[in-house]
């Protein structure tokens, strides 16, 4: 069970159990993506009464509540696993000599994006889980950094070999075991690549990868943290918020500049942005006239509106005609008022944020959220123009329903990524320890 939680399996089981067990939930706009009520399940009962109030508490609690079946994991065990992964994440970040991992000679950031697109396409064709996909990309980045550290040069014929081999290693490590007599799947991967890579090439590359990484394959990824936070925020796996968050998380794999931020922060940004987009889409649907059903997606949904650069305090710089100034101001005020009532993140904001966001600072959170928004709204169009559409094809049904807001309130969404300042009694107790 602990292995399943590390690989995101328990998060999926918890979401499914919440739906099947009929956990108490608030009246929702969308049944699948609306968070459950603040009352926690049996596994979280021991921690719910100790949760600090939003305004700060005088005593430190043990862990945030989480909805799980009693026979799986207790809330303290879940939080201990999360804390261990955060510590491992910090260890990886401290081991870097720069913010971005280095790339070997003859291999640039644009080629990395192409390689990640190849891995996503191959993982989708082989029906692998998102955990395996993210782990494969993480193995690829660490292996490329190891090559750069040794001053090696990337050969042109090694691109497909490294991509297929990293996915193969992640497949063997993370996916369910196959028959005991058929553990080796190099031939299967050679067939999946249309024989652009041979089994012998992958086996040789696999030995080199494992030696370079010291056989340490248990690495924190954005998808692992995303599954963890979606469970804590009480979003179901089949809901639109979870699917949109996973889509955004997969898009961040293609952006090399996202590697300067820790996976946990990227996951928090993806979940927050997804909750905002889905709630805004549903609220727009409720305001439409009842003359007849209208699709949520507009014809311009496939070509998202350009991102409006935000300035300090959430204000935006935009050009508009003099006749539309009043309408623009009304829409902006409505957007701010809607964000103030982001009910989809109510449970996260009240009971989880102060725990999960410990260690986040306002500068990194703001920059990471801006980078995620840019990946979602700007770079996504650039990749589609370059025929790098593996992520788009994977989420084809979801992308047809996405609606872009006129502006992204980045500065206000960051509030859901930062913990509250602890009260003076809490600070004194932390210092005494």
C-alpha positions in Angstrom: 0.0 0.0 0.0 2.9 2.4 0.7 4.3 1.6 -2.7 1.0 2.4 -4.3 0.8 5.7 -2.5 4.4 6.6 -3.6 3.3 5.8 -7.2 0.0 7.6 -7.0 -2.1 4.5 -6.9 -3.6 5.2 -3.5 -4.6 8.7 -4.6 -6.6 7.1 -7.4 -8.1 4.5 -5.0 -9.0 7.2 -2.5 -10.8 9.2 -5.2 -12.7 6.0 -6.4 -13.5 5.0 -2.8 -14.9 8.5 -2.1 -17.2 8.2 -5.1 -18.3 4.6 -4.4 -18.8 5.2 -0.6 -20.9 8.3 -1.2 -18.8 10.6 1.0 -20.7 13.6 2.2 -20.3 16.4 -0.3 -21.6 19.9 -0.9 -24.1 20.6 -3.6 -21.8 20.9 -6.7 -21.9 22.6 -10.0 -20.1 19.5 -11.5 -20.5 16.3 -9.6 -17.1 14.8 -10.6 -14.9 17.9 -10.0 -16.5 19.5 -7.0 -14.6 19.1 -3.7 -16.2 17.1 -0.9 -17.5 18.7 2.3 -15.1 19.7 5.0 -16.1 16.7 7.2 -13.3 14.1 6.7 -13.6 10.3 6.5 -12.6 7.9 9.3 -8.9 8.0 8.3 -8.8 11.7 8.9 -10.9 11.9 12.1 -7.9 11.8 14.4 -6.4 14.9 12.7 -9.5 17.0 11.8 -10.1 18.3 15.3 -6.4 19.4 15.6 -6.4 21.4 12.4 -5.5 25.1 12.9 -8.0 27.7 12.0 -7.3 29.9 9.0 -6.4 32.8 11.2 -3.6 30.8 13.0 -3.6 28.5 15.9 -1.7 28.5 19.2 -0.6 24.8 18.9 0.9 22.8 16.1 -1.3 20.0 14.7 0.1 16.7 13.5 -1.1 16.5 10.0 -3.8 17.7 7.6 -7.0 15.6 7.0 -7.2 13.3 4.1 -10.1 11.1 2.9 -8.9 7.5 2.7 -10.4 4.1 3.4 -9.5 3.1 7.0 -7.8 -0.1 5.9 -5.4 1.7 3.6 -3.3 4.4 5.3 -3.9 6.7 8.2 -3.6 10.5 7.8 -0.3 10.7 9.8 1.2 8.0 7.5 0.2 9.8 4.4 1.6 13.1 5.6 4.9 11.3 6.6 5.2 9.9 3.1 4.6 13.4 1.6 7.1 14.9 4.0 9.7 12.3 2.9 9.1 13.1 -0.7 9.5 16.8 -0.1 12.8 16.2 1.7 14.0 14.1 -1.2 12.9 16.8 -3.5 14.9 19.4 -1.6 17.9 17.0 -1.7 17.7 16.9 -5.4 17.4 20.7 -5.7 20.4 21.2 -3.4 22.5 18.8 -5.5 22.2 21.1 -8.5 25.0 23.5 -9.4 22.5 25.8 -11.3 18.7 26.4 -11.4 18.3 24.5 -14.7 19.9 21.1 -15.2 22.7 21.1 -17.8 22.3 19.6 -21.3 25.1 17.8 -23.1 26.9 19.5 -26.0 25.0 19.2 -29.3 21.7 19.1 -27.6 19.6 22.2 -26.8 16.3 23.1 -25.1 14.3 22.9 -28.3 15.6 19.3 -28.9 14.7 18.4 -25.4 11.1 19.5 -26.1 11.1 17.2 -29.2 12.4 14.3 -27.1 9.8 14.8 -24.4 7.1 14.9 -27.1 8.4 11.5 -28.4 8.3 10.0 -24.9 4.7 11.2 -24.4 3.6 9.8 -27.8 5.3 6.5 -27.0 3.8 6.3 -23.5 0.3 7.0 -24.9 0.6 4.4 -27.6 1.6 1.8 -25.0 -1.2 2.9 -22.5 1.3 3.6 -19.7 0.3 5.6 -16.6 1.0 9.2 -16.0 3.3 8.3 -13.2 5.5 6.2 -15.5 5.5 9.0 -18.1 6.7 11.7 -15.6 9.2 9.3 -14.1 10.6 8.6 -17.6 11.1 12.3 -18.3 12.7 12.8 -14.9 15.1 9.9 -15.7 15.9 11.5 -19.0 16.7 14.9 -17.5 19.0 13.4 -14.9 20.7 11.3 -17.4 21.3 14.2 -19.8 22.6 16.2 -16.8 25.0 13.4 -16.0 26.2 13.4 -19.6 26.8 17.2 -19.5 28.7 16.9 -16.2 31.1 14.5 -17.9 31.5 16.7 -20.9 30.0 14.2 -23.3 28.3 15.1 -26.6 24.9 13.9 -27.7 25.0 12.0 -31.0 22.1 12.4 -33.4 21.1 8.8 -33.3 20.9 8.7 -29.5 17.8 10.8 -29.2 15.3 8.1 -29.8 17.4 5.5 -28.0 17.5 7.6 -24.8 13.8 8.4 -25.0 12.7 4.8 -25.5 15.1 3.5 -22.9 14.1 5.9 -20.2 10.4 5.0 -20.7 11.3 1.3 -20.7 13.1 1.7 -17.3 10.2 3.6 -15.8 7.8 1.0 -17.2 9.6 -1.9 -15.5 9.9 0.1 -12.3 6.4 1.6 -12.0 3.9 -0.5 -14.0 2.2 -3.6 -12.7 4.4 -6.7 -13.0 4.1 -8.9 -16.1 4.3 -12.6 -16.2 7.3 -13.9 -14.4 8.6 -15.5 -17.6 8.3 -12.2 -19.6 10.0 -9.5 -17.6 12.2 -8.2 -20.5 10.2 -5.9 -22.9 13.0 -4.5 -25.1 11.6 -6.2 -28.2 8.2 -4.8 -27.4 9.6 -1.3 -27.2 11.6 -1.8 -30.4 8.3 -2.7 -32.2 6.6 0.3 -30.7 9.3 2.6 -32.1 8.8 1.1 -35.5 12.3 -0.3 -35.2 13.9 3.1 -35.1 15.6 1.6 -32.0 16.8 -1.9 -31.6 16.5 -4.1 -28.5 20.3 -4.3 -28.2 20.7 -0.5 -28.3 18.1 -0.1 -25.5 19.7 -2.7 -23.3 23.1 -1.1 -23.6 21.6 2.3 -22.9 19.7 1.0 -20.0 22.9 -0.3 -18.3 24.5 3.1 -18.8 21.5 5.0 -17.4 21.2 2.9 -14.3 24.9 3.2 -13.5 24.8 7.0 -14.0 21.8 7.3 -11.7 23.2 4.9 -9.1 20.1 2.8 -9.5 18.1 5.4 -7.7 14.8 5.4 -9.6 12.4 6.6 -6.8 12.3 10.2 -7.7 9.7 12.9 -6.8 7.7 14.0 -9.9 5.1 16.6 -10.6 2.5 13.9 -11.2 3.1 12.2 -7.8 2.6 15.5 -5.9 -0.3 16.4 -8.1 -2.1 13.2 -7.3 -1.4 13.7 -3.6 -2.7 17.3 -3.6 -5.8 16.5 -5.6 -6.6 13.8 -3.0 -6.0 16.3 -0.1 -8.2 18.9 -1.9 -10.9 16.2 -2.3 -11.1 16.2 -6.1 -12.1 13.0 -7.7 -10.0 11.4 -10.4 -12.8 11.4 -13.0 -13.5 15.0 -12.4 -12.7 17.8 -14.8 -10.5 19.6 -12.3 -8.2 16.5 -12.0 -8.1 15.9 -15.7 -7.3 19.6 -16.4 -4.6 19.6 -13.8 -3.0 16.5 -15.3 -3.2 18.1 -18.7 -1.4 21.2 -17.4 1.1 19.0 -15.6 1.9 17.1 -18.8 2.3 20.4 -20.7 4.9 21.5 -18.1 7.0 18.5 -19.1 7.7 20.0 -22.5 8.9 23.4 -21.1 12.5 23.1 -20.0 12.3 26.4 -18.0 9.9 24.7 -15.6 12.7 22.5 -14.3 14.0 25.3 -12.2 11.0 25.0 -9.9 10.5 22.0 -7.6 7.9 19.4 -8.7 5.7 20.0 -5.7 5.3 23.7 -6.6 4.6 22.9 -10.2 1.9 20.5 -9.0 0.3 23.1 -6.7 0.3 25.6 -9.6 -1.3 23.1 -12.0 -4.1 22.2 -9.5 -4.8 25.9 -8.6 -5.0 26.9 -12.2 -7.1 24.0 -13.2 -9.6 24.7 -10.4 -9.9 28.3 -11.4 -10.4 27.4 -15.1 -13.1 24.8 -14.4 -15.0 26.9 -11.9 -14.9 29.9 -14.3 -16.1 27.7 -17.1 -19.0 26.3 -15.1 -20.0 29.8 -13.8 -20.1 31.1 -17.4 -22.3 28.2 -18.3 -24.8 29.1 -15.5 -25.0 32.7 -16.7 -26.0 31.7 -20.2 -29.6 32.2 -21.3 -31.8 29.1 -21.3 -33.0 29.5 -24.9 -31.1 26.3 -25.8 -28.0 24.3 -25.1 -24.8 25.9 -26.1 -21.3 24.3 -26.2 -18.9 25.4 -23.5 -16.0 25.6 -26.0 -16.0 28.5 -28.4 -14.6 28.4 -31.9 -11.6 30.3 -30.6 -10.9 27.7 -28.0 -8.4 25.9 -30.2 -6.5 29.2 -30.6 -6.2 30.6 -27.1 -6.2 34.3 -26.5 -2.7 35.8 -25.8 -1.6 36.1 -22.2 -2.0 39.5 -20.8 1.1 40.4 -18.7 0.2 41.0 -15.1 1.9 43.6 -12.9 2.2 44.0 -9.2 -1.0 43.7 -7.3 -2.8 41.8 -10.1 -3.4 44.8 -12.3 -3.0 44.2 -16.1 -1.8 46.3 -19.0 -4.2 46.0 -22.0 -5.3 48.0 -24.9 -9.0 48.6 -25.5 -11.2 51.1 -27.2 -12.6 54.1 -25.4 -16.1 52.8 -25.9 -15.3 49.5 -24.1 -13.6 50.8 -21.0 -16.6 50.5 -18.8 -17.3 46.9 -19.9 -13.7 46.0 -19.4 -13.8 47.4 -15.8 -17.0 45.5 -15.1 -15.5 42.2 -16.3 -12.4 42.8 -14.3 -14.3 43.5 -11.1 -16.4 40.4 -11.8 -13.3 38.3 -12.3 -11.8 39.5 -9.0 -15.1 38.9 -7.2 -15.3 35.4 -8.6 -11.7 34.6 -7.6 -12.5 35.7 -4.1 -15.1 32.9 -4.0 -13.0 30.1 -5.5 -15.1 27.5 -3.8 -13.5 24.6 -5.6 -10.4 25.3 -3.5 -12.2 26.0 -0.2 -11.1 22.8 1.5 -7.5 23.2 0.3 -7.5 26.8 1.5 -8.9 26.1 4.9 -7.3 22.8 5.9 -4.4 21.9 3.6 -2.7 25.0 2.3 -0.8 25.9 5.5 0.6 22.4 5.5 1.4 21.6 1.9 2.8 25.1 1.1 5.3 25.3 3.9 8.6 26.3 2.4 7.1 28.2 -0.6 8.1 31.8 -0.9 6.2 34.5 -2.7 8.8 35.1 -5.4 9.2 31.5 -6.5 5.4 30.9 -6.3 4.7 34.0 -8.4 7.3 33.1 -11.0 6.2 29.5 -11.2 2.6 30.4 -11.6 3.4 32.8 -14.4 5.5 30.1 -16.1 2.7 27.6 -15.8 0.2 30.1 -17.3 2.6 30.9 -20.1 3.1 27.2 -20.8 -0.7 26.7 -20.9 -1.7 29.7 -23.0 1.3 30.7 -25.1 3.8 27.9 -25.5 1.0 25.4 -26.1 0.2 27.2 -29.4 3.8 27.3 -30.4 4.2 23.5 -29.9 1.0 22.9 -31.9 2.4 25.0 -34.7 5.6 22.8 -34.6 3.5 19.6 -34.7 4.5 18.7 -31.2 1.0 17.6 -30.3 1.5 14.4 -28.3 0.0 16.0 -25.1 -2.9 17.6 -27.1 -3.7 14.2 -28.7 -3.7 12.5 -25.3 -6.2 15.0 -23.9 -8.2 15.6 -27.2 -11.6 15.3 -25.5 -10.6 17.7 -22.7 -9.0 20.4 -24.9 -12.2 20.8 -26.9 -14.0 22.1 -23.8 -11.3 24.4 -22.4 -12.3 28.1 -22.3 -9.6 30.7 -21.8 -10.4 33.7 -19.6 -9.7 37.2 -20.9 -7.0 37.6 -18.3 -5.3 35.2 -15.8 -5.3 36.6 -12.3 -1.8 35.2 -11.6 -1.0 37.4 -8.6 -4.3 36.4 -6.9 -4.0 32.7 -7.6 -0.6 32.7 -5.9 -2.4 33.2 -2.6 -3.4 29.6 -2.7 0.3 28.6 -2.9 1.5 30.5 0.2 1.0 29.6 3.8 -0.3 32.0 6.4 2.1 33.6 8.7 2.2 31.6 12.0 0.9 33.3 15.1 3.4 34.4 17.8 2.7 31.3 20.1 3.4 29.0 17.2 6.7 30.9 16.3 7.8 30.7 20.0 7.1 27.0 20.1 9.0 26.4 16.8 12.0 28.3 18.0 12.0 26.4 21.3 12.2 23.2 19.4 
